[in-house]
Amino acid sequence: YKNRWLIELFFKWVKQHLKMVKLCSFEQEAVWNHVFLSLIAYAVSLLVKLRLQTPKSQWEVLKLLRSYFYHSWQQFLAALNRVPSRKSRGRQKTDRVKLVEENQRVILR
């Protein structure tokens, strides 16, 4: 069952990130070509991620591969290892008690 679930996750990832949901043609050869090219793209992005031992996700590596396809390998590596200029603090928690008190003041006015 565990292996079946991993296969399901693999196909979900491929459909989401490699545009396998919408096919350009329904001829048998075109569908097979689309599947093989998607598998090649998946394998290349996985090999690059494993070879470079980057902490980035496979999706981030694939996006960079697409963006830097016509650039040099050094430019791709620079983009892959770039340190973010800003740090996101993420979604900030709101003080619910304070928010309720402010709403009550507005209602009482």
Beta strands, then each sheet from edge to edge (+ up, - down):
end
